[in-house]
Amino acid sequence: MVFNLFKREKQSNGEGKPEPAANSIADLLKFIVVRLVDNPDDVDVSEVEGERNTILELKVNDEDMGKVIGKKGRIIKSLRIVLRAAAIHEGKSISIELVN
């Protein structure tokens, strides 16, 4: 699975019509977090639409919570930075919340 963050449309599908970029910011978050944790089947990302921004609720196994947060919160902070940059490129505003 390849994420096309900097193009709004993929290459032509052979019919002369460009294919829309199928991957969302939530898919990108799940793609990254699944590779960080020991229990990838327990990773769940849900989107909650707000008035001004979208909240991505991230649920992971309790044993993997430390791997997602990182020392002094460095990993979750990095995830927030990367995903905000991707969302800004799409004209959106997001925030990430870890849910138990």
N, C-alpha and C positions, 0 to 999 in steps of 0.2 A: 504494500500500500504506500503510495507516494502522495505527499501533500503538496498541492500547488497553491502556495500562499500568495504569490505575487502576481498571479494572473487570474482574472475573473472567469476566464473560459479556457477549456482545454482545447487541444488540437481538433481538427475536423474529424467527424466519425465516418467519413467516406461518402456521405450523402450531401456534402456541401454545407451542412449546418454544424456550427460549433457546439460541442457538448458543454453543458454548464458544469462548473466546478462542483463536484458532488460532496466534498468533504466540508464539514462544519467545524467551528471552533471546538465544540464538544467532542467531536471525533478526534481532533488533534490532541486534546487533553487526555482522552482515554488511550490513544496510541502511545503517548509518552509514559503515562503512569503504569500501564500494563507491563512495560519493560523495566520498571523500577522495583516492582513488588515481587514477593514470593508466591502470592496467591492471585494470579491474574484473573481468575474466574470470578473473584469477589469484587472486582472494580466495576463501579456503576457511576455514570455521569448523567445527570438530568438537568435540563434547562428550565429556569423559571423566569418568565418574561416580566419585567417591571415597566414602570412608566418611562424611565430614562435609560435603563441598562438591563442587561441580561445577567442573571446570577447562575453560575454553573455550580451545582451541588455535587461534590465528589465524595463517594462512599468507597471505603476500602476496608479490608479485614483489619481487626484491631491489632493484630501482630505486625501489620505493614504500615501502621500509622507513622511510626518513627522514620521509616524510609522515605515516606512522602514529605514529611516535615523537614527532616534533615537537622544537622547540628545548628542550633540557634535559628532555625527556620529558613535556612539558606535555600533548600531545594524548593519549598513551596513559594518562596519569594521569587526565585528564578522562573518557576512555572508561570506565576502571575505576570511577570515582565514579558515573557515570550508570547503568552496568549493575548495579553493586552495589545502588543504590537501587531499581532495577526488580526485582531478584532478591529483595530483602528484602520488597518488597511482595507477592511471590508466596510468601514463606516459604522461600526458598532461600538458599544461600550459594554465591557463585561467585568465581572468580579468572580472570584473563585472562593467557595466556602467548603471546608471539610466538615462532613456530617458523620456522626457516630451511628 
